[in-house]
Structure formats: structure tokens, C-alpha cells
């Protein structure tokens, strides 16, 4: 085990309404030819505006679009498009796929990367991690940049204009980070950087959780109304920045491990990553042997956000035991299971999922 402790973070994080207008001035010192990676819907929505912002700063961007899934073949094709282009940095603009594609292109071109999320569905903008999939959207690898993005630029007016379901997923992804950092800190748990967690990661995870419990319900309502408020700002910071710092420096655990199984489960596989993690947080608490009241408290919050709290919410047909067994089998392949106070087994995961279902009222749908 490494005796080192490492703190990873983006070089600069900027958040607020209208922040996109600063993109040109912020990246201009790095060179005149930014390689912008986005997708077709975002390009149609923001393409002219982006080109204008960059041109005003004297920049001449090369704009690439990711079509379909983020696979090695797709990213290699994007990188080949840059042959002979003296790019200064890669700028990812869009959701998680576009940002991960930008990171992957930057990795191949040995360039720094900036991220400009247009939704707040996860903490990918902040981290060095790159989620890679196959054509059927099965996770096949998590690659890593040598360092985090040099800039994370979050325009909350864009976040407020996006469907609230994206923010809902981001809350689900972030709500587990406190419990996962706690689980990793016990025993011999390791961060994605291959080192023991730092104390600050636990503090960040705790504050992320507090911010979400205090502001997230109101933030969802504000996002549904398309307005930027303090509650939205606080929630976006927790989802994008605090969540990313907590997992990268504090580690992941059972909640994220369960996504390996959920991505293969009938019904559940269609749901966003953050929905999987939200349910996974409840199962992690049950596996830890937490009191019913503590699990029920988090369950009530997730219900208020309209996130899954039981097998029925995940789209799993009753009886769920067979699905839980299949989920457990695939979950056992996740590397994060070592970041847990006790040994994780398939029976432990199945029993924990059954307990969550029982506490939820045997499949009462969230929000009902």
C-alpha cells in the first residue's frame, strides 16, 4: 500500500449564470486553437454562441462532435481528425459523454482539458476519470487523465434551462459520496488514485451531503421553473465540485459498485447513472447494518427528489429476488468493494437489497 496521500482537483473552478461568456478569455493564454468536443444537440443549441465567444478572444477553434456512444473507436476517430492540428487544449462542452470524450481525446493528444458542462447530471466535469463504454452502453473501463481539468466552467443559467431530470440524476450520484468516503476511510480502502484517503475528503463528503439535504429539493423546483437561485447554485456546486472532490480523494464503495449490476438488470439498465447510485446508497447503508431510522430518513429525502428507493422504482418486476441475485453477481466485479468496513459477498448484497425493499413498503413507488 502506498504511504502517500494525494489531493486531486481542477486548477480552476468557476460557477455562475453567464459564466460561458468568459470561456474565451480564460483559455486564450493556453493558445489560439482550442479543440472543442461536443455533441450534435449541444452544437445546434450553442454552436454559434460558442464560436462567437471564442472568436472575440482571438481563438480559431476546431469543433468535433461525438455521435452515439463513447467507445474507444469513436474517440480514436475524433483524435485522428486532429492530425496536423496544433491544438492548444481540448474543451468539452455538453453532458457526461461529451466531456468524457473530450478527456479521452486530450489523453491521446497529450493536451490539457477544460470542461463546460451544460447539465449537472454527475461530477465528471471535475474529475480525471473517463468512463468508456461499448456500443451497447456497457461500462468496459475507467481511464484516467494524468491530471484534472485545468478549468471547470459551470454556467448555471444553462443548468437551469436543462430538464430537471438531469439535475435529479446528479443529486443521486452525489448523495452517496459521504457514505462511500466514510466506507473507504475505514481499514485499507484506496482512492481512484491508488492512495489512502485524505481527511479533507471526508469533510468535503460531509458538506456535500449537508448541502444537498438543505437545498436539493428546492433546487429541483427552481430548475423545473428555469430560474437560477441560491438553492440551485448550492446544489450544483455540491453535485459538480464537492461530489467530484469527495470521490476522487476519498474513494468509492458499495453504492457505485452496484451500478455494475444495475446496468445489466432488466428495467433498471435504462435509468441514468445517478438513479442507480441513489438506490445503491440505501443498499450500502443496509449492508453496513445501519438503523432502520437512518435508512428511512435518506429514503424520505430520495422520495422527495423522486429518485428510486426500491426495486419497483428501478423497473424491476416482482418478485425481485432473482434480479437482486443477478445484480449481486455483476457487482462483485467492481474494484470499489474493497473500500468497505466488512467483506462484501453476494448474500450480503442480496439481503441488503431485500431489507431496503421491505423498508420502502415492498415496492411502493417513490413519490406515491
Helices and strands as residue ranges (DSSP letters): E 13-15, G 19-22, H 23-27, G 28-30, E 34-39, H 40-56, E 62-66, H 72-81, E 89-94, H 96-109, E 113-117, E 129-133, E 139-144, E 151-154, H 156-161, H 164-175, H 177-185, H 199-225, H 230-236, I 237-242, H 243-250, H 254-262, G 268-270, H 273-287, H 292-305, H 321-331, G 335-338, H 346-359
